[in-house]
Amino acid sequence: MQELNKWFDDLSKLIQDSFITYKHLSVIKELNAETKFLNEDFFVFFQYQQWFMLTIQLSKIFECKPRTQKRNIITFCNKIIKGDYKEEFEFILLQSKCSNPLSYADFVEKANQIRTKIKLNQVAINKIINVRNKVYAHTDIERKIDFPTIEEVKSIIDLASFSYNNLRGFMYGISTDFSRGINNLTMKDVVRIMQRGLSKKE
């Protein structure tokens, strides 16, 4: 039980980080044309940092390297299918308040569904992993990289959220909304505060 819960706790943090960075980048993209200071050095570097975090965290979730990526969804689903978590799963079901009768076979079916969805999104996932490997993880930076679009990034984060809610949520009969992210002082608030401050100086 401890291993499963630790896995889900760590995955939850990776998904939450990804949603927050996605929100930052999408706001900057939305406001970029009408807000000149978003093209200045501070925000250029800020975007670089956000892409760095985003590609690192999403690669941890989706790059299939069992020895190094401990929170990889594909490896986790493979273990479920092999029956590695059968005892833990059944113990959790005994303690949970979920009213529907569930079986480990149902859990395996969820894992297979998730693997199928990952395969359907493999092109976008490969872009993210490639950017992590060739831009952020090495000094021999390759400039001709096919960066994922912000829409592709959102779809992969949604896939991570779907996976979490169809594994942990399936066991406990609950759903986690990762899209809420930061509720106080969002990126839009920061930009508006800076706009007001700059307008007073003029």
N, C-alpha and C positions, 0 to 999 in steps of 0.2 A: 504493500500500500504506500509506503514512504517513497519508493522509487517512482511510481506512477505520479503521485502528487507533486514530487519535486520536478519531474519532467514537465508537467503542465504549468507549474508556477514559473519556470524558466521560459517556457514558450510564450506564456502570457506577456512577460516583460519584453520579449523580442518583438511581438506583434504590436504592443502599445508604443514602443519606441518608433516602429515603422510608421504607424498611423500619425504620430506627432510630426515626424520629419516630412512625411507626405503633405500634411496640412501646411507646414511652413512653406514648402516649395510651391504648392498649388496657389497659395495666396500671393506669393511673389510673382508668379507667372501671370496671375489675374490682374495685378495692379502695376505691373512693370511698365506698360506703355504710358500710363498717366502719372507715374511717380518717378521723377528723374533720379532721386538719390538711391533708388534700388539698383542702379547700374554703377554705383561708386564702390570703392575698394572693400569697405566693410561688408556690404551685402553680397558682393561677388565672392568673397572668402567665406561668408556665412553659408551661401548656397553650396560651395565646394564641400564644406564640413557636413552639411545635411545630406548631400549625395553620398559622401563617404560613409556616414552612419547607416544610411538606408541600404546601400549595397552590402555592407558588412553584415547587418542584422538579417536581411532577407536571404543572403547566402548561407548563413548559419541554419536557417530554417529549411531551405530547399536544395542545397548542394549535398549530393549523396556521397559522403565520405565518413563511414561509420567510425573510423578511428579518431578523427579530429572534430567532426561536427556532432556533438553529443545531443543536440536538440533537433536533429534533422527529421522531418516528418516522414520521408520515404523509408528511412531505416526503421523508424518507430512502427510504421504500418506493416513493414515486413516482419517485425518481431511479433506483432499482434497476430498476423496470419499464421505464423509458425507455432503460436500457442504459448509464447514466452510469458505472457501476462495473465494467463487463465486464472491462476489462484488468486492473484491480487484483485482482478476484476470481480470475481465471485465474492470475495471478502467485502469489497466496496459496495456491491449490490445489497449485501445483507445489512449493511449499515445505512444505506441511503434511504431517502424518503420517496424515491421514484415509485409511482403507483403501477406503472406498466410492467408486466412480466418480461424481463430481458434475459437473453442468454449470451454466452460468449460467441456463439455462431452469428448473432446479430452484430456484435462488436467487430467481428472479422468482415462481415458484409460492409460495414461502414468504412473500414480500412481499405477495402477493395475499391469502393466508390471514390475515396479520396485519391488513391493512386491513379485512377482513370482520369480524374479532373486535373491532376498534376501533369499527366502526359499531354492532355489537351492544351495546356499552357506552357509547354516546355520551351517554345521559341522565346517567349518573354523572359522566362526564368533563366535561360542560357545567356540572354543579353545582360541581365543583372550580374550573374556570376562572372561573365567575361569582363565587365567593367571593373568589378571588384579585383579580379586577378591582374588585369593589364593596366589599370590606371591607379588604383589605390593601394594595392598590396605589394607592388614592386617598384624599384627605382627606374627600370628600363621602360618608361612609359611609352605606350603605343598610342599615338594620337588619332589614328584612323579607326575609331571604335564606333560600333553601332549602339549608341546609348538607347536605353528603353525610354519610351515616351512617359509622360506623367500619368497618362491613362493606363498604360501597361503596368506601371508600378502600382496604381490603385487596384487593378484587377488581381495582381499577385498578393497584395495585402489582404484583399477580400478572400482570396483562396486560403491564405493562412488562417484567417478568422473563421472561415467555413470549416476548415480542418479541425481547429480547436473545439468549436462548438459541436461538431459531429463526433468527437471523441470524448472529451471531458463532459461536454454538455449532454451527450447521449447517456453517459453513466449516471450523472446526477440529476438529469431532467431539468437543466437550467441553460440559459443562453447568456453569453457575455457580449456586451456592445462595446467594441474597442474604438468605434468611431468618435466617441465623445472626446477623448484626449484631454487636452488642457481646457478647463472651463474659464479660468481667470487669466486676464492679460494675454490674449491670443496674439498671433502675429498681426492680424488686422488692427488690433488695438495699438500695438507698438508702432505700426506705420502711421496710424492716425495721430498719435501723440507727437511723433516726429514731424508730421506735416504741420500741425498746429504750432509747434515750436519754431519751425523754420519760417512760417508765414509771419510770425510776430517780429522776426529779425528784419524782414524786408521792409 
